[in-house]
């Protein structure tokens, strides 16, 4: 008698998403819709108010904006300040975070605390402190700064209420948004192992940083740059206390005299900032097309 052995075929999973996945998908979609509504409703309201004169649609506010020389002057000035702040912050914080990660890990808690200090310090306190330090002679400050503060407080420098001092203030308030993404990226790629491997192949510190580490932490650097640019572009308090007319100051002054023009300016500002951010993303992605290779291949390529 022949016996035919039959193996029980495993039951196939049911087609379609499970009820749990459907619930999660529904919650995610709902949260996304709520976030979009939270962002788009104020913009839509501002746009509708800007083109309405109470009776009909009126685009004269946009004509006034694009024919106003102060609009272009303050916009370009704020763009320059934001780009300078972004560039300076990235080149200062990124090598510092890498150096602390590899050479002085004991200082990491101190860096974490310093990165949180700007959150606890109101912008008005920082502005008044900088004005007091650079505007009023003080022997103790001169000694502690090794004479740097008096040098910068008098001609030919005299940085008080100037764009360079404003950029430095922007750097300070942007520190939490810069340090945390870069530090998280450094921790995620096992920096110490990559550095030791690069050293064993003859790479120096700077070559290791630029050729190995920086391409692998580029997403974190991009996030930090975008957050810094957005923060500096919309900052109002520091520029106001330094008596420097930036685009947010121009927007505030316009809103006091012409609310319809101010609403239209809000839409223009949002659109221009979004274009700048997208342009930065596209530029960096195009230049970093090969950064998805493994770290070992990068190390070999530096030889």
C-alpha positions in Angstrom: 0.0 0.0 0.0 1.5 3.3 -1.1 1.2 6.1 1.2 1.1 9.7 -0.1 2.4 12.2 2.3 0.8 15.5 2.0 2.4 18.5 3.6 0.0 21.0 5.0 0.4 24.1 3.0 0.8 27.2 5.2 -2.2 29.4 5.1 -1.7 32.4 2.9 -2.0 35.9 4.5 -5.2 37.6 3.8 -5.1 40.1 1.0 -5.3 43.7 1.9 -4.2 45.6 5.0 -5.0 44.3 8.5 -7.5 46.2 10.6 -4.7 47.5 12.8 -2.8 48.9 9.8 -6.0 50.5 8.5 -6.5 52.2 11.9 -2.9 53.4 11.9 -3.2 54.6 8.3 -6.4 56.4 9.2 -4.8 58.1 12.2 -1.8 59.2 10.2 -3.9 60.6 7.4 -6.1 62.5 9.9 -3.0 64.0 11.6 -1.6 65.0 8.2 -4.9 66.6 7.2 -5.1 68.5 10.5 -1.5 69.8 10.2 -2.1 70.9 6.6 -5.3 72.7 7.7 -3.4 74.3 10.5 -0.9 75.7 8.1 -3.1 76.5 5.1 -6.1 78.1 6.7 -4.2 81.1 8.0 -2.4 81.5 4.7 -5.7 81.2 2.8 -7.3 83.8 5.1 -4.4 86.2 4.7 -4.5 85.8 0.9 -8.3 86.4 0.8 -8.0 89.5 3.0 -5.1 90.8 0.9 -7.0 90.7 -2.4 -10.3 92.0 -1.0 -11.3 95.6 -0.6 -14.6 94.7 1.1 -16.7 94.7 -2.1 -14.6 93.0 -4.8 -11.3 91.4 -5.6 -8.5 94.0 -5.7 -4.8 93.1 -6.6 -3.5 96.6 -6.0 -1.8 95.6 -2.8 0.5 93.2 -4.8 1.2 96.0 -7.3 2.2 98.3 -4.4 4.5 95.6 -3.0 6.4 94.9 -6.2 6.7 98.6 -7.0 8.1 99.5 -3.6 11.8 99.9 -3.4 11.9 99.3 0.3 10.4 95.8 -0.3 13.4 94.7 -2.5 15.9 96.4 -0.2 14.8 94.8 3.0 14.1 91.4 1.4 17.6 91.2 -0.1 19.1 92.4 3.1 17.3 89.8 5.2 18.3 87.1 2.6 21.9 88.1 2.9 21.8 88.1 6.7 20.1 84.7 6.7 22.6 83.1 4.3 25.5 84.6 6.2 24.1 83.3 9.5 23.5 79.8 8.0 27.0 79.6 6.5 28.7 80.8 9.7 26.7 78.6 12.0 27.3 75.5 9.9 31.1 76.0 9.6 31.4 76.7 13.3 29.1 74.1 14.8 29.8 71.1 12.5 33.6 70.7 13.1 33.1 71.6 16.8 30.5 68.8 17.2 32.8 66.3 15.4 35.8 67.3 17.5 33.8 66.9 20.7 32.5 63.5 19.5 36.0 62.1 18.8 38.5 64.0 20.8 36.6 65.2 23.9 33.5 63.1 24.6 33.6 64.2 28.2 32.5 67.7 27.1 29.4 66.4 25.4 27.1 67.1 28.4 28.4 70.7 28.5 27.7 71.1 24.8 24.2 69.8 25.3 23.6 72.4 28.1 25.1 75.2 26.0 22.8 74.2 23.1 19.8 74.6 25.3 20.7 78.0 26.8 19.2 80.1 24.0 15.9 78.4 24.6 15.9 79.7 28.1 17.2 83.2 27.2 14.6 85.6 25.7 15.8 87.4 22.6 15.2 90.8 24.3 17.6 89.8 27.1 20.3 88.8 24.6 19.9 92.0 22.6 20.1 94.3 25.7 23.1 92.3 26.9 25.0 92.7 23.7 24.2 96.4 23.6 25.4 96.8 27.1 28.6 94.9 26.5 29.6 96.6 23.3 28.1 100.0 24.0 29.3 100.7 27.6 33.1 100.5 28.5 33.7 98.0 31.3 37.1 97.1 32.8 36.1 93.6 33.8 34.7 92.8 30.4 37.8 94.1 28.8 40.0 91.8 30.9 37.8 88.8 30.4 37.7 89.3 26.7 41.5 89.9 26.5 40.8 93.3 24.9 38.6 92.0 22.1 35.4 93.8 23.2 37.0 97.3 23.4 38.6 96.6 20.0 35.2 95.8 18.5 33.4 98.6 20.4 35.5 101.5 18.9 36.4 102.7 15.4 37.2 101.4 12.9 35.1 98.4 13.9 32.4 99.6 16.3 30.1 96.6 15.8 27.3 98.0 18.0 23.9 98.0 16.2 25.6 96.7 13.0 24.7 93.7 10.7 27.8 91.7 11.8 26.7 91.8 15.5 23.1 90.9 14.4 24.5 87.8 12.5 26.4 86.8 15.7 23.2 87.1 17.7 21.3 85.1 15.1 24.0 82.4 15.4 23.4 82.2 19.1 19.6 81.8 18.9 20.0 79.3 16.1 22.4 77.1 18.1 19.8 74.6 19.4 18.4 74.1 15.9 21.9 73.5 14.5 23.7 71.4 17.1 21.0 68.8 17.8 20.5 67.5 14.2 24.3 67.5 13.6 25.0 65.7 16.9 22.3 63.1 16.2 23.7 62.5 12.8 27.2 62.0 14.2 26.0 59.5 16.7 24.1 57.6 14.1 27.1 56.8 11.9 29.5 55.5 14.5 31.9 58.4 14.2 34.7 56.9 16.3 35.0 53.8 14.2 35.0 55.7 10.9 37.6 58.1 12.2 39.9 55.3 13.4 39.5 53.5 10.1 40.4 56.6 8.2 43.4 57.3 10.4 44.6 53.7 9.8 44.6 54.5 6.1 46.6 57.6 6.4 43.9 60.3 6.5 44.4 63.4 8.6 41.7 65.0 10.8 40.5 67.5 8.2 40.6 65.0 5.4 38.6 62.6 7.4 36.1 65.2 8.3 35.5 66.5 4.8 35.9 63.3 2.8 34.3 60.7 5.2 32.3 62.3 8.0 30.6 65.3 6.3 29.1 63.3 3.3 27.6 60.8 5.8 26.0 63.5 8.1 24.8 65.7 5.2 21.1 65.1 5.9 21.6 66.4 9.4 23.6 69.4 8.1 20.9 70.2 5.6 18.2 70.1 8.3 20.3 72.4 10.5 20.9 74.8 7.6 17.2 75.0 6.8 16.2 75.6 10.4 18.8 78.3 10.8 17.8 80.0 7.5 14.1 80.0 8.5 14.8 81.3 12.0 17.1 84.1 10.8 14.7 85.1 8.0 11.8 85.6 10.4 13.5 87.0 13.5 12.0 90.3 14.6 13.1 91.2 18.2 16.8 91.4 17.8 16.6 93.4 14.6 14.2 95.8 16.2 16.3 96.4 19.3 19.4 96.8 17.2 17.6 99.4 15.1 18.3 97.5 11.9 15.5 97.4 9.2 15.1 93.9 8.1 12.2 92.3 6.2 10.2 91.4 9.3 10.6 95.1 10.5 9.3 96.3 7.1 6.4 93.9 7.3 5.5 95.2 10.8 5.7 98.8 9.8 3.6 98.1 6.7 1.0 96.3 8.8 0.5 99.4 11.0 -0.4 101.6 8.0 -2.0 99.2 5.5 -3.3 95.8 6.8 -4.3 94.6 3.3 -0.7 95.2 2.0 0.7 93.5 5.1 -1.5 90.4 4.5 -0.2 90.3 0.9 3.3 90.7 2.2 2.8 87.6 4.4 1.9 85.5 1.4 4.9 86.9 -0.6 7.3 86.3 2.3 6.0 82.7 2.7 6.4 82.0 -1.0 9.9 83.4 -1.3 11.1 81.6 1.8 9.6 78.3 0.5 11.3 78.9 -2.8 14.7 79.5 -1.1 14.4 76.4 1.0 13.4 74.2 -1.9 16.3 75.6 -4.0 18.7 74.8 -1.2 17.4 71.3 -1.0 17.7 70.7 -4.7 21.2 72.2 -4.9 22.5 70.1 -2.0 20.8 66.9 -3.3 22.3 67.4 -6.7 25.8 68.0 -5.3 25.5 65.0 -2.9 24.4 62.5 -5.4 27.1 60.0 -4.4 26.8 60.3 -0.7 24.8 57.1 -0.4 27.8 55.0 -0.8 29.1 53.1 2.1 31.6 54.6 4.5 34.2 51.9 3.7 34.2 52.8 0.0 34.6 56.5 1.0 37.6 55.7 3.1 39.2 53.7 0.3 38.5 56.5 -2.2 40.5 59.0 0.0 43.7 56.9 -0.4 
